[in-house]
Amino acid sequence: MIIMVAIDPSYLITQVLNGLVWGLVLALIAMGLALIYGLLDIVNFAHGAFYAFGAYVAWQTLLSGGNYWVALLTVPLAMILLGLFVESTLLRRLYGQDTKFTLIFNFGLMLVIVQTCRFIWGARGKPISIPSELAFSVNLGILSYPAYRLFVIALTSAIAIAVFVFLRKTHVGMATRAGIQNREMVQVLGVNIGRIYTLIYTIGICIAGIAGLVASPLFGVYPEMGAEVLIPAFVVVVVGGMGSFHGSILAGILVGQVATLPIIWEPRIAQVMIYIFMAIVLLARPAGLFGELGR
């Protein structure tokens, strides 16, 4: 109680908002991981590399004379094309095979993408400036907060809502949810599950690339950025429940707070706290917040 009184309220709120920004970026990455695992039953180790690739496409767009808003168009397009290529020409050949083959494939794909980024853009980090239209602070009463971070909160929330509506309100989305529950039943009903595989994989990759775009002005662009974010993203997936879309969103927000708020008291334990939090959740609910045992 004494510690809480000593904290500047504006600093506490700033950390809460910072945690929300980081948590929603993790949620975007985890949403793609959850969708791909839920439907395709694939643990996508290459997801962090796709996140990094999206950031590099954004940087290249700016280098080529575009701006951040143009990058908001080029990144999804590039990720869609990459996702379609990987799924249709490579990954599709592994469906129905032993899990170890998809694990090895995705690990190898991660290395290929990272080394390709190094070869094309170099090993040094690349800074991306915040768009000039958002390079100011918003007065929230008790504090001023960067407009770009508020934009990230709004954009990531809008993407999460759009994907949620897609899954809940469209025929393809409902077929996807049914396929997550029982793929064989969906095939028996005449649904082309192969096309749904392609669509969901591509959506997952696209979301990861957009996460890389929105995070790049905050954290920079460098080849290892995907590897650094992949483990926290997997923590989000596990906490939310393997394959659970809405679980990933809630868990992302929670993990963001758990990773950020301890900085107020002891910065050295901040990164450890997310693993302690995961352990506590799994002790209480072994399948995660919204997962099901025996998947």
C-alpha positions as CSV (number, residue, x, y, z in Angstrom):
1,M,0.0,0.0,0.0
2,I,2.9,2.4,0.8
3,I,4.4,1.6,-2.6
4,M,1.2,2.4,-4.4
5,V,0.9,5.8,-2.7
6,A,4.5,6.7,-3.7
7,I,3.8,6.1,-7.4
8,D,3.0,9.1,-9.6
9,P,-0.5,8.4,-11.0
10,S,0.4,9.7,-14.4
11,Y,3.3,7.4,-14.6
12,L,1.1,4.4,-13.6
13,I,-1.4,5.3,-16.3
14,T,1.4,5.7,-18.8
15,Q,2.6,2.2,-18.0
16,V,-0.9,0.8,-18.2
17,L,-1.2,2.3,-21.7
18,N,2.2,1.1,-22.7
19,G,1.2,-2.4,-21.6
20,L,-2.0,-2.1,-23.7
21,V,0.1,-1.2,-26.8
22,W,2.5,-4.0,-26.3
23,G,-0.3,-6.5,-25.4
24,L,-2.3,-5.7,-28.5
25,V,0.8,-6.1,-30.7
26,L,1.3,-9.5,-29.1
27,A,-2.4,-10.2,-29.5
28,L,-2.2,-9.6,-33.3
29,I,0.7,-12.0,-33.6
30,A,-1.0,-14.6,-31.3
31,M,-4.3,-14.3,-33.3
32,G,-2.5,-15.6,-36.4
33,L,-0.8,-18.3,-34.4
34,A,-4.0,-19.4,-32.8
35,L,-6.0,-19.5,-36.1
36,I,-3.3,-21.5,-37.9
37,Y,-2.9,-23.9,-35.0
38,G,-6.6,-24.2,-34.4
39,L,-7.5,-25.1,-38.0
40,L,-4.4,-26.5,-39.5
41,D,-3.0,-28.1,-36.3
42,I,0.4,-26.5,-37.1
43,V,2.7,-24.8,-34.6
44,N,4.0,-22.0,-36.8
45,F,7.6,-21.3,-35.7
46,A,8.0,-19.0,-38.7
47,H,5.4,-16.6,-37.5
48,G,8.0,-14.3,-35.9
49,A,9.9,-14.2,-39.2
50,F,6.7,-13.1,-41.0
51,Y,6.3,-10.3,-38.3
52,A,9.9,-9.1,-39.1
53,F,9.3,-9.4,-42.9
54,G,6.3,-7.1,-42.6
55,A,8.4,-4.5,-40.8
56,Y,11.1,-4.7,-43.5
57,V,8.5,-4.3,-46.3
58,A,7.3,-1.2,-44.5
59,W,10.9,0.1,-44.3
60,Q,11.4,-0.6,-48.0
61,T,8.2,1.2,-48.8
62,L,9.5,4.3,-47.0
63,L,12.9,4.0,-48.6
64,S,11.3,3.8,-52.1
65,G,9.5,7.1,-51.6
66,G,6.3,6.0,-50.0
67,N,5.0,6.9,-46.6
68,Y,3.5,5.1,-43.6
69,W,0.0,5.2,-45.1
70,V,1.2,3.7,-48.3
71,A,3.0,1.0,-46.2
72,L,-0.4,0.2,-44.6
73,L,-1.4,-1.0,-48.1
74,T,1.8,-2.5,-49.3
75,V,2.5,-4.6,-46.2
76,P,-0.8,-6.5,-46.2
77,L,-0.5,-7.1,-50.0
78,A,3.0,-8.4,-49.7
79,M,2.1,-10.7,-46.8
80,I,-0.9,-12.0,-48.7
81,L,1.2,-12.9,-51.7
82,L,3.9,-14.5,-49.5
83,G,1.3,-16.5,-47.5
84,L,-0.4,-17.8,-50.7
85,F,2.9,-18.8,-52.1
86,V,4.1,-20.6,-48.9
87,E,0.8,-22.4,-48.3
88,S,0.0,-23.4,-51.9
89,T,3.5,-24.5,-53.0
90,L,5.2,-25.8,-49.8
91,L,3.1,-26.2,-46.7
92,R,0.2,-28.0,-48.5
93,R,2.4,-30.9,-49.3
94,L,2.8,-31.6,-45.5
95,Y,-0.9,-31.8,-44.6
96,G,-1.7,-35.1,-43.0
97,Q,2.0,-35.9,-42.4
98,D,3.6,-36.4,-39.0
99,T,3.8,-33.3,-36.9
100,K,7.6,-33.3,-36.8
101,F,7.7,-32.6,-40.6
102,T,5.7,-29.3,-40.2
103,L,7.8,-28.3,-37.2
104,I,11.0,-28.8,-39.1
105,F,9.5,-27.1,-42.2
106,N,8.5,-24.0,-40.2
107,F,11.8,-23.8,-38.3
108,G,13.6,-24.0,-41.7
109,L,11.3,-21.4,-43.2
110,M,12.0,-19.1,-40.3
111,L,15.7,-19.3,-40.9
112,V,15.2,-18.8,-44.7
113,I,13.2,-15.6,-44.1
114,V,15.5,-14.2,-41.5
115,Q,18.6,-14.8,-43.7
116,T,16.8,-13.4,-46.7
117,C,16.1,-10.2,-44.8
118,R,19.8,-10.1,-43.8
119,F,20.9,-10.6,-47.4
120,I,18.6,-8.0,-48.9
121,W,18.6,-5.3,-46.2
122,G,21.7,-6.1,-44.1
123,A,22.2,-7.1,-40.5
124,R,22.1,-3.5,-39.0
125,G,18.9,-2.2,-37.5
126,K,16.7,0.2,-39.6
127,P,14.8,3.1,-37.9
128,I,11.3,3.9,-39.0
129,S,10.0,7.3,-38.1
130,I,6.5,7.9,-36.7
131,P,4.3,9.4,-39.4
132,S,4.4,13.2,-39.1
133,E,0.6,13.3,-38.8
134,L,0.9,11.4,-35.5
135,A,4.1,12.9,-34.2
136,F,2.5,14.7,-31.3
137,S,1.0,14.0,-27.9
138,V,-2.6,13.9,-26.9
139,N,-3.7,15.5,-23.6
140,L,-5.6,12.9,-21.6
141,G,-6.1,15.2,-18.6
142,I,-3.8,13.7,-16.1
143,L,-1.0,13.1,-18.7
144,S,0.0,13.6,-22.3
145,Y,0.4,10.4,-24.3
146,P,1.9,9.9,-27.8
147,A,-0.7,10.0,-30.5
148,Y,1.0,7.2,-32.5
149,R,0.6,4.8,-29.5
150,L,-3.0,5.6,-29.3
151,F,-3.3,5.0,-33.0
152,V,-1.7,1.5,-32.5
153,I,-4.3,0.8,-29.9
154,A,-7.1,1.8,-32.2
155,L,-5.8,0.0,-35.3
156,T,-5.0,-3.3,-33.6
157,S,-8.4,-3.2,-31.8
158,A,-10.1,-2.6,-35.2
159,I,-8.2,-5.5,-36.8
160,A,-9.2,-7.8,-33.9
161,I,-12.8,-6.8,-34.2
162,A,-12.8,-7.2,-38.0
163,V,-11.4,-10.7,-37.7
164,F,-13.8,-11.6,-34.9
165,V,-16.8,-10.4,-37.1
166,F,-15.4,-12.4,-40.0
167,L,-15.3,-15.6,-38.0
168,R,-18.7,-15.0,-36.4
169,K,-20.8,-13.5,-39.2
170,T,-19.6,-14.9,-42.5
171,H,-20.2,-18.4,-44.0
172,V,-16.4,-18.9,-44.4
173,G,-15.8,-17.8,-40.9
174,M,-18.4,-20.2,-39.5
175,A,-16.9,-23.0,-41.7
176,T,-13.6,-22.1,-40.2
177,R,-14.9,-22.4,-36.6
178,A,-16.6,-25.6,-37.5
179,G,-13.3,-26.9,-39.0
180,I,-11.4,-26.0,-35.8
181,Q,-13.9,-28.2,-33.9
182,N,-14.1,-31.1,-36.4
183,R,-12.3,-31.0,-39.8
184,E,-13.7,-34.3,-40.9
185,M,-17.3,-33.3,-40.4
186,V,-16.8,-30.1,-42.4
187,Q,-15.3,-32.1,-45.3
188,V,-18.2,-34.5,-45.2
189,L,-20.6,-31.6,-45.5
190,G,-19.0,-30.7,-48.8
191,V,-16.9,-27.7,-47.7
192,N,-13.7,-27.2,-49.6
193,I,-11.4,-27.4,-46.5
194,G,-8.3,-26.9,-48.6
195,R,-9.4,-23.4,-49.7
196,I,-10.2,-22.5,-46.0
197,Y,-6.7,-23.7,-45.0
198,T,-5.2,-21.4,-47.6
199,L,-7.4,-18.4,-46.5
200,I,-6.8,-18.8,-42.8
201,Y,-3.0,-19.3,-43.2
202,T,-2.9,-16.2,-45.4
203,I,-4.9,-14.2,-42.9
204,G,-2.7,-15.3,-40.1
205,I,0.5,-14.3,-42.0
206,C,-1.1,-11.0,-43.1
207,I,-1.9,-10.1,-39.4
208,A,1.6,-10.9,-38.4
209,G,3.0,-8.6,-41.0
210,I,0.7,-5.8,-40.0
211,A,1.9,-6.3,-36.4
212,G,5.5,-5.8,-37.6
213,L,4.4,-2.6,-39.4
214,V,2.8,-1.0,-36.4
215,A,5.5,-2.1,-34.0
216,S,8.4,-0.9,-36.2
217,P,8.3,2.8,-35.4
218,L,8.3,1.9,-31.7
219,F,11.0,-0.8,-31.6
220,G,12.9,-0.4,-34.9
221,V,13.5,-3.0,-37.7
222,Y,16.2,-5.7,-37.4
223,P,16.5,-9.4,-38.4
224,E,16.2,-10.8,-34.9
225,M,13.0,-8.9,-34.0
226,G,10.8,-11.8,-35.0
227,A,12.7,-14.3,-32.7
228,E,12.4,-11.8,-29.8
229,V,8.7,-11.5,-30.1
230,L,7.9,-15.1,-30.9
231,I,8.3,-16.5,-27.3
232,P,6.0,-13.9,-25.7
233,A,3.5,-14.5,-28.5
234,F,3.5,-18.2,-27.7
235,V,3.0,-17.4,-24.1
236,V,-0.1,-15.4,-25.1
237,V,-1.4,-18.4,-27.2
238,V,-0.8,-20.8,-24.3
239,V,-2.4,-18.5,-21.7
240,G,-5.4,-17.8,-23.9
241,G,-5.8,-21.5,-24.9
242,M,-4.3,-23.2,-27.9
243,G,-6.4,-22.4,-31.0
244,S,-8.6,-19.9,-29.2
245,F,-9.0,-16.6,-31.1
246,H,-10.7,-14.6,-28.4
247,G,-8.4,-16.2,-25.8
248,S,-5.4,-14.7,-27.7
249,I,-6.9,-11.2,-27.5
250,L,-7.6,-11.3,-23.8
251,A,-4.3,-13.0,-23.0
252,G,-2.4,-10.5,-25.1
253,I,-3.8,-7.6,-23.1
254,L,-3.1,-9.4,-19.8
255,V,0.4,-10.4,-20.8
256,G,1.1,-6.9,-21.9
257,Q,0.2,-5.6,-18.5
258,V,2.1,-8.3,-16.7
259,A,5.2,-7.5,-18.7
260,T,4.9,-3.7,-18.3
261,L,3.6,-2.9,-14.8
262,P,6.4,-4.6,-12.9
263,I,8.8,-2.1,-14.4
264,I,7.4,0.5,-12.0
265,W,8.8,-1.5,-9.1
266,E,11.7,-3.6,-10.4
267,P,12.6,-3.5,-14.1
268,R,14.8,-6.6,-13.8
269,I,11.8,-8.9,-13.1
270,A,9.5,-7.6,-15.8
271,Q,10.3,-10.2,-18.5
272,V,10.3,-13.1,-15.9
273,M,6.8,-12.1,-14.8
274,I,5.0,-13.3,-18.0
275,Y,6.4,-16.8,-17.4
276,I,5.3,-16.8,-13.8
277,F,1.9,-15.5,-14.9
278,M,1.7,-18.4,-17.5
279,A,2.6,-20.9,-14.9
280,I,-0.1,-19.6,-12.5
281,V,-2.8,-19.7,-15.3
282,L,-1.8,-23.3,-16.3
283,L,-1.9,-24.5,-12.7
284,A,-5.4,-23.2,-12.4
285,R,-6.5,-24.0,-16.0
286,P,-4.2,-26.5,-17.7
287,A,-5.7,-25.8,-21.2
288,G,-5.5,-22.0,-20.8
289,L,-8.2,-19.5,-20.2
290,F,-10.4,-20.6,-23.2
291,G,-8.7,-23.8,-24.3
292,E,-10.0,-27.4,-24.2
293,L,-8.1,-30.4,-22.9
294,G,-7.6,-33.3,-25.2
295,R,-7.4,-31.3,-28.4
